[in-house]
Amino acid sequence: MKKVAIVIGTRPEVIKLAPVYLELKKSKVLKPILINTGQHREMVDEMLKWFHIKEDFNLKLMEKSQSLAGITSKVVHSLTATFKKVKPDVVIVEGDTASVMAASIAAFYMKIPIAHVEAGLRTNNIYNPFPEEMARRVVSQLATYHFAPTQNAVMNLKKEGIINNVYLTGNTVIDALFYTEHKIKEVEKYRKDIEKAFCGLDFKKYKVVLVTMHRRENFGRSHSEIAKVFIKILDSFPEVALLLPLHKNPSVRDIIRPILEKHPRVVLTEPLGYVPFVYAMKNSYLILSDSGGVQEEAPSLGKPVLVLRTNTERPEGINAGCAKLVGVNPKTIFSETKKLLMNKKSYSRMSQTKNPYGNGKASKKIVKILSKMESPKELNF
């Protein structure tokens, strides 16, 4: 059997690669080996437990206030040693973090083919989002297999001269979402655990606006101004409550918390687990977010998304009409939120749009392609 090393380090990577791992476990020709860099300990452990997955290696690279240069160098060094032990035939990475780029460099140095899940996302601005835009571009130059979630991602790769082994698969985050949604419905015991996470927030009483903010490019003044807009929205619409899971980064929470914490209809929580977060998305009225994954997941749940960024590498949702780019301008954020709270036609138009990011079968496609791959050692970069 061919060995497939799957490298994870963050919660989104686990979410998007868990369905691939579970499909690989069914394969008669491929053997998955899960390598955890150990960056997000608690959040990753929670996700592994939810998907009933066990890691084979944990590099334990977590360090407080870690720099991008620090995590990059440590991942390259540690994974090089691990790859020497495992001797994988192919390495799977997902997305665009610094550790994903570093894992790809480590594999490249050892001439191990790389399979990039969620390949081809672009904003065409190397500093926005930072460092993700450059990280995914580097991975694309090193990868042998490119699993693109949308036709637009395929075209982005083609523009850069990347045309070999490019496959349109859909996004595995939709696979994970459907798995989780089904599991929540199936097992009643999860509901009680989920509801504890929201500090008594009544989703039936209020139109709940779910917010996530964590982007580096919005640190400081942008986060402050956005938080002040939320107060204005709440004061203008007494039927609205705000749910905002605070990111662990002090650069985020130390700005947002003082502005919002005293409002009676604001619920600030610690970062939500994936399962409570899916529940929150499903039961919210509207979502405002600078997250990439939320832009992909929300349309499958029929929730409009206002994107708190000046650009996005996921234009498909914008073009389809299920998401809208509102940037960080307070006036724009207020007016677009007001429109969706007051105009039923505008809301219905966004909430009933078909999700352009896939149908939940991306992982099956990826494993099927890898099952038919040539001997990886003979492939050319």
Secondary structure, DSSP 8 states (H G I E B T S, - for coil): -EEEEEEE-SHHHHHHHHHHHHHHHH-SSEEEEEEE--SSHHHHHHHHHHTT---SEE-----TT--HHHHHHHHHHHHHHHHHHH--SEEEEES--HHHHHHHHHHHHTT--EEEETTT---S-TTSSTTHHHHHHHHHHH-SEEEESSHHHHHHHHHTT--TTEEE---HHHHHHHHHHHHHHH-THHHHHHHHTTTT--TTTSEEEEEE---GGGTTHHHHHHHHHHHHHHHH-TTEEEEEE--S-HHHHHHHHHHHTT-TTEEEES---HHHHHHHHHH-SEEEE--HHHHHHGGGGT--EEE-SS--S-HHHHHHTSEEE-TT-HHHHHHHHHHHHH-HHHHHHHHTS--TT--S-HHHHHHHHHHT---GGG---
